[in-house]
């Protein structure tokens, strides 16, 4: 059986260049080749030539996982790098090691450009395997792949600078100039709808510490933006099929959250838009959604702007606007249970039975706690405006 050769969807924007080169290698070496970047993230893989090749691949967990999940684990990466592939300039043969999940031997062709390793071409080793002449020819193809990866890496760096310029511009004319530069740099990729994704807090100020743009669905550029006074957020520009279809952004967010360090991290997605003119507004929406997901776990870990309800208004307020003096005493640590009771009661539209059931308390206990809330705040929970003030203040406290 012969399946069609595949390039991962994240690379579909590069007009099949990688896939054509991988197909050329597979044909030259008589075995299905796999191309990964230097972070062991899958770029493309060649066709299966026979049922035997398909079965052999399926029996090798490392290769199967690489194709299915589009990346290898850190342990697998460390194990392969132990054979010197990061320094090699010629093919490296790696023996089978069943204990490591490597049931078939490998031939690794390092993909280099100007002395720098940018990726690897892998194929399962056979007996007798490809001749030295074919491997030499394959290394020439690997060099062409390296040149393409190097060009894209440089292009991505330029987009990083331009995206940051757009999102940090303080004046309209500065943003307009930055958007024009970004539009030029994107070229044909500027057409169609886009959205912005915010992941925060991001553990590094260097966007290169995140998975590469090429491995994120629909991503065209990324950069880091200050988050508060001591942290960073990661911004990613994502192309969409339609303004209301945010699936590529949600997929990219999930991928990034998997790469983030331990601790509270969330992602926000702006509403989709056609063109780049409203990137400033989109970034405010994305950061607002990320803040809401951090404040309200039920909204996350990935929240889109349209789903965060009252936080669309609350996140637009100055940082201290929701700190009304009427609720200062209620927000003291000693009254945490009372504040939680009040917020739950207001979230449930003042329905005592639902609130008591959710909190797991008797209804009389609920009434007692609510009376204590009124005493501490001076607010009347039978008054709609007082309820609104208390509800906003409690939600605003979450954002803080």
Secondary structure, 3 states (H helix, E strand, C coil): CCCCCEECHHHHHHCCHHHHHHHHHHHHHCCCEEEEECCCEEEEECCCCCHHHHHHHHCCHHHHHHHHHCECCHHHHHHHHCCCCCCCCCCEEECCEHHHCECCCEEEEEEEECCEEEEEEEEECCCCCCCHHHHHHHHHHHHHHHHHHHHHHHHHHHHHHHHHHHHHCCCHHHHHHHHHHHHHHHHHHHCCEEEEEEEEEECCCCHHHCCCHHHCCCEEEEEEEEECCCEEEEEEEEECCCCCCCHHHHHHHHHHHHHCCCCCCEEEECCCEECCCCHHHHHHHHHHHHHHHHHCHHHCCEEEHHHCCCHHHHCCCCCCCCCCHHHCCCCCHHHHHHHHHHHHHHHCCCCHHHHHHHHCCCHHHHHHHHHHHHHHHCCCCCCHHHHHHHHHHHHHHHHC
